[in-house]
Amino acid sequence: MVAVLAQRVASSTPRRRLQLAGLAVLVLALLLAFLYIRSEAADPEVRNDVMLSLRELEKLDAEWDANILRAHIGRAPATPQLTTQLPRMRELVARLGEAVPETGSAPVGAAYTQLREALQRKEVLATQFARHNPPLREALTYLPPAVADLKTELGGIEGALAPARLVVRLDASLNALLSEILRYNVAPSPPLAARIDETLGDIAAQEIAFSPAVVEKMDAIIKAARVILEKRPLGNRLEAQIAGAALDTALDRLGREFTRSFDAALAVRERYRGYLFAYSAVLLMLLAYAGMRLRRSYRIIGEVNHRLQAANETLEQRVAERTAELETQSKQLERLAQHDSLTGLINYRQLTRLLERALARANRRDSVVVIMFIDLDGFKAVNDTYGHATGDLVLQMVARRVQEKLRAEDALARLGGDEFVIMLEEVASREGALRVAQLALDQIKSVTEADGNPVAISASIGISSARGHEAAARGSAALLAEADKAMYEAKQSGKGVFVISPQAQWPALPATPEDGGHARNPLE
Ligand SMILES: Nc1nc2c(ncn2[C@@H]2O[C@H](COP(=O)(O)OP(=O)(O)OP(=O)(O)O)[C@@H](O)[C@H]2O)c(=O)[nH]1
């Protein structure tokens, strides 16, 4: 079951997993709260309060019974205390009633109902008893001294005046009455009542023999005895009913039920405390497990981060290396795109680009740009005689030697084969430019040996030039075509010379003698 649950959790989405975790925490918290509440159970103060109330009720009930007993035997005060305990008893019973729902026990509820009903019953009976008891008490307290008093009187002058036989008989009747009344008071019964009635009749029959004062006393005694005769049975009945109300029994029962309920609640509380302890231990283990998992996760995350960082650094390094490589390759490609691989000179494409810029500058500054188209003479023979490699070497030597004689801002390009182009900017004079052409011729002719082989080459050079806005208007292609055409004429005229294009333009002012017409040319 747990394995299936764990599998389901593992295969669920992170959001679902979060929901399940929240639900689990909620269930655990609810269970904890439930166990905590059950382990609290009843408040011990309630138990103490109940027990104190019960003890006080028992005490008050005993006092009440004692007062009833005192009233029964005629020892009670003139106003007997037969209902004085009631207000406090009602209060205590009400307080017990408040504790009943807290126990949640049906037997406690039933015992409490029984107590309340017993108290009500006893209250009604005690009230009747209180109303009924005073004349009885009065008769009971009156009779014995009255009989004694009469007997004393009979022993005196009254006894001497009356016939002795009657005096003795009255004395005996009085003795019998007192004895019978006392017995009747304890245990009234119809035969005893009949006998007392007889005795009273006997006493009354003797009244004629005595003085009016004695007769009055005899009447009073007879009246008191009759009150006792009449009231005693009802009083005893009421007392029996009061005892039958069984308030003490109800109190006992309620005390037992309360104790049983509290003990049961205590046992439940102890049981749930045990559960709570065990559950807390399980929770602690869960927490420890979760903590371990969390620590493990953090460690794994740390390791992954570390590896990622290392991989990132490696990647960055590789990217940097690759970028540098690409930059180098790109520069090489750019160089290849702009340069001739054999001689290292710029190629046709780069030449035209530089020429366009030079023409634009010439337009702005009204300066002169010169193009010299060079085609080697006799180069094919080198190739044919010594091979292509030697021809290459010758081309490289030509390039280097001519380049050495040019200014940094001048350009030398190889167009392909044995064709080269010189571009001069800011040319100050025609003569200066021609001297550059002558120098180039001389440099080329100076290549007389290559790879240990004798070489005889020269060059035909066609020269074109343009000035100012005219230069920009004609453009690079026209300038190159004019120079090419002039070179062709140089070839036609016998090679080894330079020819100036008829369209060539030169600086407006003649060059000063100091600068020789090509003031900024290092070749001068
Ligand atoms: N070694 C070498 N030879 C090349 C290269 N490019 C072209 N050539 C050769 O250069 C020669 C050029 O021919 P030409 O200009 O007719 O030869 P030339 O002897 O100078 O003749 P003219 O120009 O008429 O004076 C050809 O034989 C091409 O094969 C190269 O890169 N290296």
The ligand as a Tripos MOL2 file, in Angstrom:
@<TRIPOS>MOLECULE
LIG
   32    34     1     0     0
SMALL
NO_CHARGES

@<TRIPOS>ATOM
      1 N1         55.2170   30.3980  -62.6470 N.pl3     1 LIG1
      2 C1         54.0460   30.9480  -62.8800 C.ar      1 LIG1
      3 N2         53.6360   31.1680  -64.1090 N.ar      1 LIG1
      4 C2         52.4530   31.7640  -64.3630 C.ar      1 LIG1
      5 C3         51.6030   32.1020  -63.3590 C.ar      1 LIG1
      6 N3         50.4800   32.6730  -63.9220 N.ar      1 LIG1
      7 C4         50.6530   32.6680  -65.2580 C.ar      1 LIG1
      8 N4         51.8650   32.1530  -65.5620 N.ar      1 LIG1
      9 C5         52.4620   32.0030  -66.8290 C.3       1 LIG1
     10 O1         52.9690   33.2560  -67.2230 O.3       1 LIG1
     11 C6         53.0560   33.2780  -68.6130 C.3       1 LIG1
     12 C7         52.5650   34.5890  -69.1210 C.3       1 LIG1
     13 O2         52.4890   34.5890  -70.4730 O.3       1 LIG1
     14 P1         53.0060   35.8070  -71.2990 P.3       1 LIG1
     15 O3         52.7350   37.0740  -70.6990 O.co2     1 LIG1
     16 O4         52.4830   35.5490  -72.6800 O.co2     1 LIG1
     17 O5         54.5500   35.5400  -71.3970 O.3       1 LIG1
     18 P2         55.6790   36.5970  -71.8060 P.3       1 LIG1
     19 O6         56.8100   35.6970  -72.0350 O.co2     1 LIG1
     20 O7         55.8580   37.5470  -70.7530 O.co2     1 LIG1
     21 O8         55.1270   37.2350  -73.0810 O.3       1 LIG1
     22 P3         54.7130   38.7490  -73.3570 P.3       1 LIG1
     23 O9         53.8050   39.1540  -72.3110 O.co2     1 LIG1
     24 O10        54.0860   38.7390  -74.6350 O.co2     1 LIG1
     25 O11        55.9840   39.5150  -73.2660 O.co2     1 LIG1
     26 C8         52.2690   32.0650  -69.0990 C.3       1 LIG1
     27 O12        53.1910   31.0820  -69.5800 O.3       1 LIG1
     28 C9         51.5320   31.5780  -67.9240 C.3       1 LIG1
     29 O13        51.3720   30.1790  -67.9260 O.3       1 LIG1
     30 C10        51.9950   31.8220  -62.0390 C.ar      1 LIG1
     31 O14        51.2650   32.0550  -61.0650 O.2       1 LIG1
     32 N5         53.2520   31.2330  -61.8690 N.ar      1 LIG1
@<TRIPOS>BOND
     1     1     2 1
     2     2     3 ar
     3     2    32 ar
     4     3     4 ar
     5     4     5 ar
     6     4     8 ar
     7     5     6 ar
     8     5    30 ar
     9     6     7 ar
    10     7     8 ar
    11     8     9 1
    12     9    10 1
    13     9    28 1
    14    10    11 1
    15    11    12 1
    16    11    26 1
    17    12    13 1
    18    13    14 1
    19    14    15 2
    20    14    16 1
    21    14    17 1
    22    17    18 1
    23    18    19 2
    24    18    20 1
    25    18    21 1
    26    21    22 1
    27    22    23 2
    28    22    24 1
    29    22    25 1
    30    26    27 1
    31    26    28 1
    32    28    29 1
    33    30    31 2
    34    30    32 ar
@<TRIPOS>SUBSTRUCTURE
     1 LIG1         1 GROUP 0 **** ****
